[in-house]
């Protein structure tokens, strides 16, 4: 499944990716308008849906935007405030992270909204990540009522995915064409 999704993303023309990123930014700002509190997000890399524009627009709308920092030795991710994309640096695993002050792994508990990278998500809220478990170790620290949203392309919202006992279901998918789609959560 991961191989198939990554191949489809690589085959997507740059113009289509850019148009979808613009649509995701608009939908994300509209979704965040209804929440009171920080927004945890991520800086897309490679073929991941979205772009830094999404983060910039959330910040311009007055939201405190927090980005993950992957720990060197495992464990839950740390968080840092997003200011601009120039305040990021490349890591050894190929992603960009904020260079600002680390706020601690439990910072996710303050978030009102968490936008998650995903390769796919199903109608029951099962999220397929890249398989390294960074979010699996971090999401248990989020407050139970925090809205968890998988950011995927429209064709990556599937009928069913296999779920593991450690998976925390997400409550919605953010899609370029359909916008926010609420999911039937198993929890």
N, C-alpha and C positions, 0 to 999 in steps of 0.2 A: 504494500500500500504506500509506504513512504517513498519508495523508488518511483512509483507511478506518478504520485503527486508532484514530486520534485522535477521529474522529466516534463510534465505538463506545464509547470511554472517556467521552466527554462525555455520552452517553446513559445511562450507568450510574447508577442511583439512588444517592444519597448513603449510604443504609443498607447497600446491597450493597457499595459501595466500602469502608465502614468494617468490615464483617464480613470482607471479603477482606484488608484491612490487618491486622486482628487475627490471622488465620490465617497470613499471611506472617511476622509477628513471631514467632509460635510456631515455625514451621518454620526461620526464620533462627537463632534461639537454639539449636535442636536441632542444626542443621548446624554452627554455630560451636563447639559443645561438643567437637567432634572435631578442632579445629585448635589449634595452639600458635603464637601470634603475633598481630599486629594484624589487624583486619578493616577493609578499606577499604569504605566504603558511600557512600551519597548521601542527601541530604535531598529526599524526593519533593516535587514541586510540581505544581500543577494536577491533572490526572487520572492522574498516574503511580501505578502500584500501590504500595501501602505507605503508611506514615505515620511521623511522628517516633517513635512508640511502638516501632518496630523498633529504632531507634538507642538509645533509652533502655533497652530490655530487654537489648540486647547489652552496653551499658556496665554495667548492674546485674549482669549475669552475670560481670563481671570482665574483659571484653575491652577492649583499647585500640581505640577506634573512630576511624578517620581519614576525613575528608570532603574532597572535591575543592574546589579553588579554581581557577576558570577564569582563565588568564592574559589580560591585555589584548591582548597582541600575538601570539597564537598560541603554538605550542609545546606541550609536555606540561603537564598540569595540576600545580599545586602541591597540597600536602596540609596539613591542620591537624587537631589533635585535636578530637573532639566532646566537649563537656562537657554542655551543655544546649541546647535550642532557643532559649533566650533569648540565647545567646552566638553568634547568627547575625545577618547583615544582608542586606538585599535588594541585588541587583546590578543593573547597567544592563540585563542580558539577562533579568531577571525571575526569577532563582533566588535562593535563600538560601544563603549561604556562612558558614562559621565565621569568627569575628573574631579568633581566637587566633593565636599565633605560626605563621608559615609554616615548614614542615619541609623543603621542597624537592621537586622532581618525582621524584627517585630514591627517595623514601620508600616508594613503592609496592613497591619491591623487597623490603622487609621484611614485606610483608603475607602472611599465610597463606591469606587468603580475600578475594576481591574481589567484592562485590555490585554489579552493574552495572544502570543503568537501560536499558531496551530497549523498543522498540515491538513487536518480535516476535523469535523465535529459532526456528531449525529443528533438526531431529533430528541434523544434522551439526555443530551448534554455531555456525552463522553467526548473528550478532546484527545486527539492524536497529536502528540508533540514530536520532537525530533528524537526522543528516546534517551536523553541524558538525565532526565529526572529533576532538572533544576526547579521547575515549577511544582512538581510533585512534592518536593521538600519544602517549598515556600507557601503554597496555598493553604495548608492547614493553619498557618498563622493569621490568615485573613479572618475578619469577623464573619460570623455565620450569615449575616444579612447583606454582606457586600455583594454587589452584582459582578459576577465573573462573566466576561464576554470573550469568546474566541473570535479572532479576526481572520477570516478566510475568504477565498473567492466563492462566488455563488455555487459553482459546481462541486465545491468541497464540503457542502452541507449534505450529509448522507443519511440514509434511512437508519443504518445501524453500524456501530463499530464495536469491537470487543472491548470490554471494560475489565480493569484489574481492581482488586480490592482497595488499593491505595489511591485510585483516581477520584478526584473531587469533581463532581459534575459542574458544568458551567450553566448559567441561567439563560444565556442568549448567544447568538452569533451575530457578528457585524459583517455584512456583505455589501459589496459595491453596488449591486443593482437593487437588491431587495431591502437594503438598510438593516435595521435591527429586527431579528427574528427571535422571539421568545421560544424557549425549548421546554419540553416536558421533562422536568428534572426528576431523577430517581430518588433524590434525598428527601 
